[in-house]
């Protein structure tokens, strides 16, 4: 089937949406979720009791999709699977740009009936070149135009991320987790069984979207491995792609079969193939969020030598261990750096081998310390541990400004870690993180997460450099 990006544009940016089959049984889930839509919202329902409820919501209802007077950009299908083929017929006849089928009970059930019904959907849609998303999925999320996958996703604020997910729950959770870390979705799709449109189709679509700068994926399997790897390699030369692969173990494989019915791929084969395509493998939701954040904010990073400051003595030891164990180098600074530090640095409550233990006597010298690290010839990246529990708002802003100046001069990449231990520290850490990321400086809530994300970015650019990209 030939994918028409114009139709996907209409689906992701709809002016008109028709919700087919929403009812009291599911709490009018989709009419509620699409209440934030900036365009026109219609309902298709034949149940009299449901029609009365829908009218009270102020949503025009029709007995058939074909009766709606306007062209439909996106149909949301939430009907029993037994009538799914009839609704697909109506979508095709109405020339709907695309439809996502929330309806489940197909091949993922492993039953003969479910498998046959999904095959019938596939054949009918492909014969008409109809863009069917799903089935067994949560559909699309575009906060700019107000289409969501759940009612409590944010709207009105868009970011640089594109997300392609086989899992509806992971799509929802990722959007909220990334938002809490100060990074927002531009467009996201939960595509479930991927019966007609599969992950390579969305990957190609996101690759040509100028509003998306980095792409994340959660996948359980692929239907056409050769095509997927070909598209992945092409896209990874244009935009960074990070993939969280579900089913890395035998137990995970079994869970996949009953979730989306995908064919599992052995992890060793998958890991090697993805790396050869220039994409980044990650192993968790947190790592996916952090890696995409780092890929978005950091420039092409080549060197792996980190200079670290901002922590206390015990923290410095832990930080050095974590970054070293992640595969990064924590070298001694240059003689020139040590000579300059020795002219003013108080060794009472502090030390400066690398990491530089600031301690109370030296905190007032942070600007000078950072300038020395910026000039240091033995390091490539500056890591600042910014403590949300200490300091006035003015002092916190001063750290933001100092790191922003270094970033602007472009001599070294800069990364910030803002840890927290209490609810109040978390609130302050989020505020400080927002200030740093407004200056396009990536912030992470722990040294472990920051080190892992930074190593993934280095691996990405190392491969591109070796591949001549």
Secondary structure, DSSP 4 states (H G I P E B T S, - for coil): ----HHHHHHHHT-SEEEEES--GGGTTHHHHHGGG-SSEEEEE---HHHHHHHHHTT-EEESSGGG-SS--SEEEE-S-GGGHHHHHHHHHHHT-SEEEE----SGGG--HHHHHHHHHHHHHHHHTT-EEEESSS-EEEBTTTTB-SSTTS--S---SEEEEES-HHHHHHHHHHHHHTT--EEEEEE-TT-SSS-HHHHHHHHHT-TT--EEEEEES--S-HHHHHHHHHHHHTTSEEEEEES--SHHHHHHHHHHT-PPP--HHHHHHHHHHTT-EEE-SHHHHHHHHHHHHHS------BEEEES--HHHHHHHHHHHHHTT-B-PPPPHHHHHHHHTT---TT-EESSSEE-HHHHGGGHHHHHHHHHH-TT-SEEEEE--TTSS-HHHHHHHHHHHHHHHHHTSSEEEEE----SHHHHHHHHHHHHHHHHTT--EESSHHHHHHHHHHHHHHHHHHHHTT-
